[in-house]
């Protein structure tokens, strides 16, 4: 089977099991194009094994995880649109119920988050913009950090497209770090990457050339303070790519960013010099004020 046929097969499996969620799968080839389809199928098979009918246990569990991740997002978005606030407010509570919960992270959150980068337009286009507009500007990077690796997607792309770079991934969740490392190794990139479970507020023995912090700030009670810690991890003259989710209510989102200017002001206050920005919105016809989106800034730490 070619990539298009394999994607049609996995889309049919989603249609059979989760018909309410299947449209994003069936629409993806037309939305993103043939090159996307080849890449998506290759990556899914690299991490979860061959696409077949019936699906393997590993792929079947990943599809179930995506469904629970997507349903959780929709439930929380409805709550936000009704109340104007996110459901979660305590970082300690979110940490306990999400990041330190092995079943939640390994069976639902991480597979769902990883697959969303191939399916959700706001995730796919932000990652594409990172690849084509950001990474060429840091092509001489030797050391990069990703703070809050999540599923490791951005670290993977750095390693693939910056062949001379080594990376370190930081996260408070052992399960995020384990998933990221397994994924990085599945793509043959593990010799240039390692992970550390640690709090970044205490700095690091060596500053990096390039730092990524992707969709982390909205998970915190005080993201402004966190931006200051990020600033301290970068060498003078180094760069960062920092993003936040806006008006996007997942169960572990705490801080509500409603427009990109909030993020920009926070970064400038921490000392960053924004050089380029990008925003991608979820598809649909809802008012702009409640439409989920991602806002990202490519920044420099002044020399």
C-alpha positions in Angstrom: 0.0 0.0 0.0 1.2 3.5 -0.7 0.9 6.3 1.9 -2.4 7.6 0.7 -4.0 4.1 1.0 -2.5 3.6 4.4 -3.9 6.9 5.6 -7.3 6.0 4.2 -7.1 2.8 6.2 -6.3 4.4 9.5 -8.9 7.1 8.8 -11.5 4.3 8.3 -10.5 2.8 11.6 -11.1 6.1 13.3 -14.4 6.5 11.5 -15.5 3.0 12.8 -14.4 3.6 16.3 -14.8 7.4 16.9 -17.0 8.8 14.1 -17.4 12.2 15.8 -13.6 12.7 15.7 -12.9 11.1 12.3 -13.5 14.2 10.1 -10.1 15.7 11.0 -8.4 12.5 9.9 -10.3 12.2 6.6 -9.8 15.9 5.8 -6.1 15.9 6.5 -4.7 14.8 3.0 -6.7 17.4 1.2 -5.8 20.1 3.8 -2.1 19.4 4.0 -1.1 17.7 0.7 0.7 14.6 -0.6 4.1 15.4 1.0 2.4 15.7 4.4 0.7 12.3 3.9 4.0 10.5 3.0 5.7 12.1 6.1 2.8 11.4 8.5 2.5 7.7 7.5 6.3 7.2 7.7 6.4 8.8 11.1 3.5 6.9 12.5 4.9 3.6 11.3 8.3 4.4 12.7 6.9 5.0 16.2 3.9 2.7 16.3 4.6 0.0 13.7 3.0 -0.8 10.4 -0.5 0.4 9.6 -2.7 -2.6 9.0 -6.2 -3.9 9.2 -6.9 -4.6 12.0 -4.5 -2.2 13.6 -1.7 -3.5 15.8 -2.2 -3.2 19.5 0.3 -0.4 19.7 -1.4 1.7 17.0 -4.8 0.9 18.4 -3.8 2.2 21.8 -2.4 5.3 20.2 -5.7 5.9 18.3 -7.6 5.5 21.6 -5.2 7.9 23.3 -5.8 10.5 20.6 -9.6 10.1 21.0 -9.4 10.7 24.7 -7.0 13.6 24.3 -9.3 15.2 21.7 -12.5 14.6 23.7 -10.9 16.1 26.8 -10.0 19.2 24.8 -13.5 19.6 23.5 -15.1 19.2 26.9 -12.8 21.8 28.5 -13.3 24.2 25.5 -17.1 24.1 26.0 -16.6 24.9 29.7 -14.3 27.8 28.8 -16.7 29.2 26.3 -19.6 29.1 28.8 -17.7 30.5 31.8 -14.9 32.6 30.3 -12.3 30.8 32.4 -10.2 27.6 32.4 -11.4 24.8 34.7 -7.9 24.3 36.3 -6.3 26.9 38.5 -3.7 25.0 40.7 -0.4 23.9 39.3 0.0 21.3 42.1 -3.4 19.8 41.3 -2.6 19.6 37.5 0.8 18.2 38.2 -0.6 15.5 40.5 -3.6 14.5 38.2 -1.8 14.8 34.9 2.0 15.0 34.7 2.7 12.5 37.5 -0.1 10.1 36.5 1.5 7.3 34.4 -1.6 5.9 32.8 -2.9 9.4 31.9 0.4 10.4 30.3 1.5 7.3 28.6 -1.9 6.0 27.3 -3.7 9.2 26.5 -2.0 12.6 26.8 1.3 11.9 25.0 0.1 9.8 22.1 -2.8 12.3 21.6 -0.5 15.3 21.7 2.0 13.6 19.3 -0.7 12.7 16.7 -2.3 16.2 17.0 0.8 17.6 15.3 -0.1 15.8 12.1 -3.9 16.4 12.4 -4.7 19.8 14.0 -4.1 22.7 11.6 -2.9 25.0 14.3 -0.3 22.4 15.5 0.8 21.3 12.0 1.2 24.9 10.6 3.1 26.1 13.7 5.5 23.2 13.4 5.8 23.8 9.7 6.6 27.5 10.3 9.2 26.5 12.9 10.9 24.2 10.4 10.9 26.7 7.5 11.1 30.1 9.2 12.9 29.5 12.5 15.4 26.7 12.1 17.2 28.2 9.1 18.0 31.2 11.3 19.7 29.1 13.9 21.5 26.7 11.5 24.8 27.1 13.4 23.3 25.9 16.7 25.6 23.5 18.6 23.5 23.1 21.8 19.7 23.5 22.1 17.4 23.1 25.0 13.7 22.2 24.9 12.0 23.2 28.2 8.9 21.2 28.7 9.4 18.6 26.0 5.8 17.2 26.1 5.9 14.6 23.3 9.3 15.7 22.0 8.1 16.7 18.5 10.1 20.0 18.4 13.3 18.3 19.6 12.9 15.7 16.9 12.7 18.3 14.2 15.7 20.2 15.6 17.8 17.0 15.5 16.7 16.2 12.0 17.3 19.6 10.5 20.2 20.8 12.6 22.7 18.0 12.0 25.5 19.5 14.1 23.4 20.2 17.1 23.1 18.3 20.4 20.0 18.8 22.5 18.8 18.5 26.1 15.2 18.1 27.0 13.8 19.2 30.3 10.5 18.3 31.9 9.0 17.7 35.3 7.2 14.5 34.1 9.3 11.4 33.9 6.7 10.0 31.5 7.1 12.9 29.0 10.9 12.4 29.1 10.6 8.6 28.6 8.2 9.0 25.7 10.4 11.7 24.1 13.5 9.6 24.4 11.8 6.5 23.0 10.5 8.5 20.1 13.9 10.2 19.4 15.6 6.8 19.5 13.0 5.3 17.1 14.1 7.9 14.6 17.8 7.1 15.1 18.6 10.4 16.7 19.4 9.4 20.3 23.1 9.8 20.1 22.7 13.6 20.0 20.1 14.0 22.7 19.5 13.4 26.4 16.8 14.3 28.9 16.8 15.6 32.4 14.0 15.7 35.0 14.6 18.9 36.8 13.3 22.4 37.7 14.9 25.0 35.5 14.7 27.8 38.0 18.1 27.0 39.3 19.8 27.5 35.9 22.2 25.2 34.2 25.9 24.8 34.1 26.2 25.7 30.4 23.9 28.2 28.5 22.4 27.1 25.2 22.6 28.6 21.8 18.9 28.0 21.1 16.0 27.4 23.4 12.5 26.0 22.6 9.6 26.4 25.0 6.6 25.3 23.2 3.1 25.5 24.7 4.3 25.5 28.3 3.5 28.9 29.6 -0.3 28.4 29.8 0.3 25.4 32.1 1.7 27.7 34.8 0.3 30.0 37.5 3.1 32.6 37.0 4.4 32.3 33.4 6.1 35.7 33.6 8.5 34.5 36.3 9.1 31.4 34.2 10.1 33.5 31.2 12.9 35.0 33.4 14.2 31.6 34.1 14.2 30.8 30.4 16.1 33.9 29.6 18.8 32.8 32.1 19.3 29.5 30.2 20.5 31.2 27.0 23.9 32.6 26.2 24.0 36.4 25.3 23.3 36.6 21.6 21.5 33.3 21.6 17.9 32.7 20.4 14.6 31.3 21.7 11.4 30.1 20.2 8.6 30.5 22.8 4.9 29.8 22.2 1.7 29.8 24.1 -1.8 28.5 23.5 -4.5 31.2 23.4 -8.1 30.6 24.3 -7.4 26.9 24.3 -8.9 25.0 27.3 -7.2 21.7 28.0 -7.6 20.1 31.4 -4.0 21.1 32.3 -4.2 24.8 31.1 -4.2 27.3 33.9 -3.1 30.7 32.7 -5.4 32.3 30.1 -3.7 34.1 27.2 -6.3 35.8 25.1 -4.1 37.6 22.5 -0.5 37.5 21.3 0.3 40.9 22.7 0.1 39.4 26.2 2.8 36.9 25.4 5.0 39.6 23.6 4.8 41.9 26.6 5.8 39.1 29.0 8.8 38.1 26.8 10.0 41.8 26.6 9.7 42.2 30.3 11.9 39.2 30.8 14.6 40.7 28.6 13.9 39.0 25.3 14.0 40.9 22.0 11.2 39.5 19.7 12.3 39.2 16.1 9.5 37.4 14.4 6.0 36.2 15.4 3.5 33.7 14.1 -0.1 32.8 15.0 -2.2 29.9 13.8 -5.9 29.5 14.7 -8.0 26.4 14.9 -10.4 26.1 12.0 -14.0 27.0 12.4 -16.4 29.9 12.5 -16.4 30.9 16.2 -15.8 34.5 17.3 -12.1 35.4 17.3 -12.2 36.1 21.0 -12.8 32.4 21.9 -11.1 30.7 18.9 -8.2 28.5 20.1 -4.9 29.5 18.6 -1.1 29.2 19.0 1.1 32.3 19.2 4.9 32.0 18.9 7.8 34.4 19.0 11.3 33.9 17.7 13.4 36.0 20.1 17.0 36.9 20.9 18.7 37.4 24.2 20.7 40.7 23.5 24.4 40.4 23.7 
